Amino acid sequence: MPHGSRWAYSVVRSPGSGRASSGPQIGSSRSSPEMRPSCRPIPCSSRSPTSSASTTTCACWKPFAITLCRRLDGKEMPESEVIPVKGVRKATAAAMTRSAFTIPQVSVWTEVDATRTIEYVSRLKLSPDYADVRVTPLLVVSLAVLWAVGRTPMINARWVDGPDGAVIEMHPGVNLGIAAATPRGLLVPNIKNAQELSAHDLAAALGTLAATARAGRTTPADQRDGTITITNIGIFGVDAATPMINPGEAGIVAVGTIRQKPWVVDGEIVPRWVATVAGSFDHRVVDGDAMSRFIADIAAVLEDPAILLA
């Protein structure tokens, strides 16, 4: 409770009735004038132990509709805005609720020296072969994820409950989802069979995916049948996260901001470009050793992208 603010609890009753109203209360434009919350203090014989001269609190919690009002400088705060949940927000809410309550998720992470990734990206930007595409660290992360999936195929699977029992479905190709924050909300379009693309073509596909999402042209088909997702939280200045799995997949990778930090190299403390790579996994599908190996493989590529050429 903000210090110095005046608060009071008020019981809202229906007009002409001895019962509390169960209709809309705070923030609803459907409330009738006589049902609007009152901000006057409630006389109560039972006071909260924390009551003070500036705060009036009713500790008689009864099955009434109780509204909370705030007075600041003698004026009531405006009513809360009510935002309908529909469209992308409704779909996201349903997916995240399903993810949270139906998938047993485990997260692992590690810090990685990504200095060579930064140097590699800088070289690709100067290469004539990449002049027609946008090259960012996300390209290397995507290549690393694809390489790591090849070494731990169970990551590219999903749990399916069927009439004859549960099965684990292994996907033949990698439909690489990229979480995108757009004016419409969170979208996760995916690049179909991304494992078949060259580095140049993958960079082009990432650019097209991002441009399409920003323009609001991402279609349901673009988001269908993803097998694993990358969320690039680093673009928001965030170091790490424990992301939630997109339903129908068994894993999601989050990459934080690549920033300079002190790092020990050959016994010496030197400035290096460091990032945190994290992942959340469906523990019904992926065991701890597989998820740890998968994240370690991604980190290994970010530490030395030349691994991809071996």
C-alpha positions in Angstrom: 0.0 0.0 0.0 1.5 3.4 -1.0 2.7 5.4 1.9 0.6 8.5 2.6 -2.3 7.4 0.4 -5.8 7.2 1.9 -7.7 3.9 1.3 -11.1 2.7 2.4 -13.1 -0.5 1.8 -16.7 -0.1 0.9 -19.5 -2.7 0.6 -21.6 -2.2 -2.5 -25.3 -3.3 -2.1 -28.0 -3.5 -4.7 -30.6 -0.6 -4.4 -33.5 -1.7 -2.2 -31.9 -4.9 -1.2 -30.3 -6.2 1.9 -27.9 -8.3 -0.1 -24.6 -7.4 -1.7 -24.6 -6.8 -5.4 -22.9 -9.5 -7.5 -22.9 -7.3 -10.6 -20.1 -5.4 -12.2 -18.0 -3.3 -9.8 -14.8 -1.3 -10.3 -13.9 -0.4 -13.9 -17.2 -1.5 -15.5 -19.1 0.9 -17.6 -22.2 -1.3 -17.1 -22.5 -0.4 -13.4 -25.5 1.8 -12.7 -24.9 5.2 -10.9 -26.4 3.9 -7.7 -24.1 0.9 -7.7 -20.9 2.9 -8.1 -18.4 2.3 -5.4 -18.4 4.7 -2.4 -15.1 5.8 -1.0 -16.3 6.8 2.4 -14.8 4.9 5.4 -16.8 2.0 6.8 -17.5 2.1 10.6 -16.4 -1.2 11.9 -16.0 -2.5 15.4 -13.2 -4.8 14.3 -10.2 -2.8 13.2 -7.1 -4.1 11.4 -4.0 -4.1 13.6 -2.3 -2.0 11.0 -4.9 0.8 11.0 -3.6 4.3 11.3 -4.9 7.8 11.3 -4.4 8.1 7.5 -5.9 4.7 6.7 -9.3 3.2 7.5 -9.5 -0.5 7.1 -12.5 -2.9 7.6 -11.3 -6.2 8.8 -14.7 -7.8 8.6 -14.3 -9.9 5.6 -17.8 -11.2 4.7 -19.3 -12.6 1.5 -20.1 -9.2 0.2 -19.0 -7.5 -3.0 -16.1 -5.5 -1.7 -14.6 -2.7 -3.8 -11.3 -0.8 -3.2 -11.2 2.9 -3.8 -8.3 5.3 -3.6 -8.4 9.0 -2.7 -5.6 11.2 -3.7 -5.7 14.9 -2.7 -9.4 14.5 -2.1 -10.2 13.2 -5.6 -11.2 9.7 -6.7 -9.0 8.0 -9.3 -10.6 7.5 -12.7 -12.1 4.1 -13.4 -9.9 1.3 -14.7 -9.8 0.7 -18.4 -11.3 -2.6 -19.5 -9.6 -4.3 -22.5 -11.5 -7.1 -24.2 -9.4 -10.2 -24.7 -9.7 -11.3 -28.3 -7.7 -12.0 -31.4 -4.0 -12.6 -30.9 -4.1 -11.9 -27.2 -6.9 -14.5 -26.7 -4.9 -17.1 -28.7 -1.7 -16.3 -26.8 -3.5 -16.6 -23.4 -5.0 -19.9 -24.3 -1.7 -21.3 -25.5 0.3 -20.1 -22.5 -2.4 -21.5 -20.1 -2.2 -24.8 -21.9 1.6 -24.7 -21.7 1.7 -23.9 -18.0 -0.8 -26.5 -16.9 -0.3 -29.4 -19.3 3.5 -29.5 -19.9 6.0 -30.4 -17.1 8.7 -27.9 -18.0 12.3 -27.8 -16.9 14.7 -24.9 -17.7 18.5 -25.0 -18.0 20.9 -22.2 -19.0 24.6 -21.3 -19.3 26.7 -18.2 -19.9 28.8 -18.2 -23.1 31.6 -16.2 -24.5 30.1 -15.1 -27.8 33.0 -12.9 -28.9 33.8 -15.1 -31.9 30.1 -15.0 -32.9 30.3 -11.2 -32.9 33.4 -11.3 -35.1 31.9 -13.9 -37.4 28.8 -11.7 -37.9 31.0 -8.7 -38.6 32.8 -10.7 -41.3 29.6 -11.9 -42.9 28.3 -8.3 -43.1 31.4 -7.4 -45.2 31.1 -10.4 -47.5 29.7 -9.7 -51.0 27.8 -13.0 -50.7 25.7 -11.6 -47.9 25.2 -8.1 -49.3 21.5 -8.8 -50.1 20.5 -10.1 -46.6 20.6 -8.8 -43.0 23.1 -10.6 -40.8 22.6 -10.5 -37.1 23.7 -12.8 -34.2 20.2 -14.4 -34.5 21.5 -16.1 -37.7 24.3 -17.8 -35.7 21.9 -18.7 -32.9 19.5 -20.3 -35.5 22.4 -22.2 -37.1 23.5 -23.4 -33.7 20.0 -24.6 -32.8 19.7 -26.5 -36.0 23.1 -28.1 -35.5 22.3 -29.0 -31.9 18.9 -30.6 -32.9 20.8 -32.8 -35.3 22.9 -34.1 -32.4 19.9 -34.5 -30.1 16.9 -35.3 -32.3 14.6 -35.9 -29.3 14.4 -32.1 -28.9 12.6 -32.0 -32.2 9.6 -34.0 -31.0 6.3 -33.7 -29.2 4.2 -35.6 -26.7 0.8 -36.8 -28.0 -2.0 -38.2 -25.9 -4.0 -40.7 -27.9 -6.9 -43.1 -27.3 -4.5 -46.0 -26.9 -2.1 -44.1 -24.7 0.6 -41.5 -25.1 3.3 -41.5 -27.8 6.3 -39.3 -28.7 6.2 -38.1 -32.2 9.6 -37.4 -33.8 9.5 -34.8 -36.5 11.5 -35.5 -39.7 12.3 -31.8 -40.3 12.9 -28.7 -38.2 10.2 -26.0 -38.5 12.1 -23.3 -36.7 9.8 -20.9 -34.9 11.0 -17.3 -34.1 9.0 -15.5 -31.4 8.1 -12.0 -32.8 6.7 -9.1 -30.8 4.3 -7.2 -33.1 1.7 -4.5 -32.8 -0.9 -7.4 -32.9 0.8 -9.2 -30.1 3.1 -12.2 -29.8 3.4 -14.3 -32.9 5.5 -17.3 -33.6 5.9 -17.9 -37.3 8.2 -20.7 -38.3 10.7 -21.5 -41.1 9.7 -24.8 -42.7 12.4 -27.4 -43.0 15.0 -24.9 -41.9 17.7 -27.6 -41.6 17.8 -27.7 -45.5 18.7 -24.0 -45.8 22.2 -22.6 -46.3 23.4 -19.9 -44.0 22.6 -17.3 -46.6 19.1 -18.6 -47.3 18.4 -18.9 -43.6 19.4 -15.2 -43.2 17.0 -14.3 -46.0 14.2 -16.4 -44.4 14.7 -14.7 -41.0 14.6 -11.3 -42.7 11.4 -12.2 -44.5 9.8 -13.6 -41.4 10.6 -10.5 -39.4 9.4 -8.1 -42.1 6.2 -10.0 -42.6 5.4 -10.0 -38.9 6.1 -6.3 -38.5 3.8 -5.5 -41.4 1.0 -7.6 -39.8 0.9 -10.1 -42.7 1.8 -13.2 -40.8 -0.9 -15.9 -41.5 -2.1 -18.8 -39.4 -0.3 -21.1 -41.9 3.0 -19.3 -41.1 2.6 -20.3 -37.4 1.4 -23.8 -37.9 3.4 -27.0 -37.3 6.4 -25.5 -35.5 8.7 -28.0 -33.9 11.1 -25.8 -31.8 11.2 -22.1 -31.1 13.8 -19.4 -30.5 12.9 -16.3 -28.5 15.4 -13.5 -28.9 14.9 -11.6 -25.6 18.3 -9.9 -26.0 16.8 -7.3 -28.3 14.9 -5.9 -25.3 18.1 -5.6 -23.2 17.2 -8.7 -21.1 20.0 -11.1 -20.0 18.1 -14.3 -19.3 14.7 -15.9 -19.0 12.9 -19.2 -18.5 10.7 -19.2 -21.5 7.4 -21.1 -21.8 7.1 -23.9 -24.4 4.9 -23.4 -27.4 2.2 -26.1 -27.1 2.9 -28.9 -29.6 6.7 -28.6 -29.2 9.2 -30.0 -26.7 11.6 -27.1 -26.4 12.2 -23.4 -26.6 15.5 -21.5 -26.6 16.0 -18.0 -25.2 19.0 -15.9 -25.9 19.8 -12.8 -23.9 21.6 -9.6 -24.7 25.2 -10.0 -25.8 27.1 -7.5 -23.7 30.7 -6.9 -22.7 31.7 -8.5 -19.3 34.9 -9.4 -17.6 35.8 -13.0 -18.6 38.7 -15.2 -17.7 40.8 -16.3 -20.7 44.0 -18.2 -20.2 44.1 -17.1 -16.6 43.7 -13.4 -17.4 40.6 -11.3 -16.9 39.7 -9.6 -20.2 36.6 -7.9 -21.6 34.5 -10.4 -23.8 31.1 -10.4 -25.4 29.0 -12.6 -23.2 25.4 -13.9 -23.4 23.2 -16.3 -21.6 21.6 -19.2 -23.5 18.6 -20.8 -21.8 16.0 -23.4 -22.7 12.8 -24.9 -21.4 11.9 -28.4 -22.2 9.0 -30.9 -21.9 10.4 -33.3 -19.3 8.0 -36.1 -20.6 10.0 -36.0 -23.8 13.5 -34.8 -22.9 15.6 -36.0 -20.0 18.0 -33.8 -18.1 21.1 -35.1 -19.9 19.6 -34.4 -23.4 18.4 -30.9 -22.6 21.8 -30.1 -21.0 23.7 -31.4 -23.9 21.5 -29.5 -26.3 22.1 -26.2 -24.6 25.8 -26.9 -24.3 26.0 -27.6 -28.0 24.3 -24.2 -28.8 26.8 -22.5 -26.5 29.7 -24.3 -28.2 28.7 -22.9 -31.6 28.4 -19.4 -30.2 31.8 -19.7 -28.6 33.3 -20.9 -31.9 31.1 -20.8 -35.1 33.8 -22.7 -37.0 32.3 -25.8 -35.5 29.6 -25.6 -38.1 32.2 -26.1 -40.8 33.7 -29.2 -39.3 
